Amino acid sequence: MAIKTIQELPDSATWEEIEERVRFLAGIEKGLADIKAGKVVPHAEVKESLKRWLTR
């Protein structure tokens, strides 16, 4: 994934931009794996948590 990502970036990309892009894509991959594994919080539960958090 890292090599493909680097190849798709413009030649002018900095090391920081490359690192940021690789980390971003790795985070997406992790999130998708978590979803597949059922490691998610139901939408209704998130809404309820936010409601309590925002009314403090």
TORKOL-4160 file (C-alpha; in steps of 0.2 Angstrom, whole numbers, padded with zeros to 4 digits, m for minus):
56
<pt num="1" X="0000" Y="0000" Z="0000"/>
<pt num="2" X="0014" Y="0012" Z="0004"/>
<pt num="3" X="0023" Y="0010" Z="m0012"/>
<pt num="4" X="0007" Y="0012" Z="m0022"/>
<pt num="5" X="0003" Y="0027" Z="m0012"/>
<pt num="6" X="0020" Y="0035" Z="m0015"/>
<pt num="7" X="0019" Y="0031" Z="m0034"/>
<pt num="8" X="0002" Y="0040" Z="m0035"/>
<pt num="9" X="0008" Y="0056" Z="m0027"/>
<pt num="10" X="0016" Y="0070" Z="m0037"/>
<pt num="11" X="0035" Y="0070" Z="m0038"/>
<pt num="12" X="0034" Y="0087" Z="m0028"/>
<pt num="13" X="0027" Y="0078" Z="m0013"/>
<pt num="14" X="0037" Y="0081" Z="0003"/>
<pt num="15" X="0041" Y="0067" Z="0015"/>
<pt num="16" X="0028" Y="0074" Z="0027"/>
<pt num="17" X="0015" Y="0073" Z="0014"/>
<pt num="18" X="0019" Y="0055" Z="0010"/>
<pt num="19" X="0019" Y="0051" Z="0028"/>
<pt num="20" X="0002" Y="0059" Z="0031"/>
<pt num="21" X="m0006" Y="0050" Z="0016"/>
<pt num="22" X="0001" Y="0033" Z="0021"/>
<pt num="23" X="m0005" Y="0036" Z="0039"/>
<pt num="24" X="m0022" Y="0042" Z="0033"/>
<pt num="25" X="m0024" Y="0026" Z="0021"/>
<pt num="26" X="m0018" Y="0015" Z="0035"/>
<pt num="27" X="m0032" Y="0022" Z="0047"/>
<pt num="28" X="m0045" Y="0019" Z="0034"/>
<pt num="29" X="m0039" Y="0001" Z="0032"/>
<pt num="30" X="m0040" Y="m0001" Z="0051"/>
<pt num="31" X="m0057" Y="0006" Z="0052"/>
<pt num="32" X="m0063" Y="m0005" Z="0038"/>
<pt num="33" X="m0056" Y="m0020" Z="0047"/>
<pt num="34" X="m0064" Y="m0015" Z="0063"/>
<pt num="35" X="m0081" Y="m0014" Z="0055"/>
<pt num="36" X="m0078" Y="m0031" Z="0047"/>
<pt num="37" X="m0074" Y="m0038" Z="0065"/>
<pt num="38" X="m0090" Y="m0030" Z="0072"/>
<pt num="39" X="m0080" Y="m0018" Z="0083"/>
<pt num="40" X="m0092" Y="m0004" Z="0080"/>
<pt num="41" X="m0103" Y="0007" Z="0091"/>
<pt num="42" X="m0122" Y="0008" Z="0085"/>
<pt num="43" X="m0127" Y="0025" Z="0078"/>
<pt num="44" X="m0141" Y="0027" Z="0091"/>
<pt num="45" X="m0128" Y="0024" Z="0105"/>
<pt num="46" X="m0117" Y="0037" Z="0098"/>
<pt num="47" X="m0131" Y="0050" Z="0097"/>
<pt num="48" X="m0136" Y="0047" Z="0115"/>
<pt num="49" X="m0118" Y="0049" Z="0121"/>
<pt num="50" X="m0116" Y="0065" Z="0111"/>
<pt num="51" X="m0133" Y="0072" Z="0117"/>
<pt num="52" X="m0127" Y="0069" Z="0135"/>
<pt num="53" X="m0110" Y="0076" Z="0131"/>
<pt num="54" X="m0117" Y="0092" Z="0123"/>
<pt num="55" X="m0129" Y="0096" Z="0137"/>
<pt num="56" X="m0116" Y="0097" Z="0151"/>
